[in-house]
Amino acid sequence: MASGSSLPEEDLTCPVCFDIFKDPVVLKCSHSFCKTCLQKYWEQTGSRVCPVCRRKSSMEFPPRNLALKNLCEAFSKHRIQKPATGSESLCGLHGEKLKLFCLNEEVPICIVCQTSEKHENHQLRPVQEAARKYKEELQTALKPLKEKLEAFNKEKQKNDEAAELIESQTQQIERQIRVEFEKLHQFLRDEEAARITALREEEEQKSQRMKERIDKMTREISSLSDTIRDLEQEMKADDITFLQKYKTTNKRAQCKVAHPEKLSGGRINVANHLGNLKYRVWEKMMEIIQYIPVTLDPNMKGSNVILSDDLTSVRHSGMSADPRTAFVFSSERFSSGKHCWDVEVGDNPDWVVGVGIEDLHFRPNFGLGNHPGSDVG
């Protein structure tokens, strides 16, 4: 196996932290990372993907890259050896303390390295001075990064809050939709029951009349049948007997019987129940909706007002007296025609009603008509 000193340092560098690998793990795409760096990257992105090739990983705990780990340890041991005591490091080549920093090679060196051909004519600085300078440079470079990080965190927080608001608004609106449609469903159920009741009442009335007519006709039929049968029986008697009873028999035969009444009203009034049914129900529905409410837009309101659940009324929150934060727009739009509004203000003497152009990107100017009981045209 090749030693750590035979590999370039960039081959032993984590692509996330840009430092020598510490406890490296390997993904199926063959890219390796520090275990801690990979876990932090996955936590920040919320997705288990390779930071280099963006390929998704199915493993929550990738295996350790032992070969790479051994190479990194060998490289680190060869580059800098820590003494048993003291805080300074020793040169891996000469065993001397690393007291200088080569600006050309950007590596710490010892006094012996300073006189070597490799570092001839190179710019050198004491380790402490070089470290202080580079730390100051990094601190300066970190400032805009920290500012951007803070900006991203703030914007992410706003997006998180917006996502929560969208979810809560959706749930609230869904509940309100169900409530409103349940009212409509109940109205239709009541209307259906009323119309079926009217149909049953007509059925009962007409069925009763038909029963009375049938009973009467049954009696007439029975009476006429008896008369016909008796007359036919008289006609079968001998001539003397027939003639003796003829006067009475003929009188019975000449009795006047009214013709049966012609059938009328013998059908359900279909048109009355089904004619324009949908239109009549809709028309009746319009009677209970005496006005068309203006729907207020919760996304276009000031911070100092509170809207009702059905978005048809508004009240002051009482948090601030600043009128610039106490406004709300409606969601209805119109491009032509005559329009008027009835606004229920109760006993509140301070209110303003106005009309604005579409996509109004500024707060209303309450300088016009800003007095009790006024409106802005």
Order of alpha helices (4+ residues) and beta strands (2+ residues): beta-beta-alpha-alpha-beta-beta-beta-beta-alpha-beta-alpha-alpha-alpha-alpha-alpha-beta-beta-beta-beta
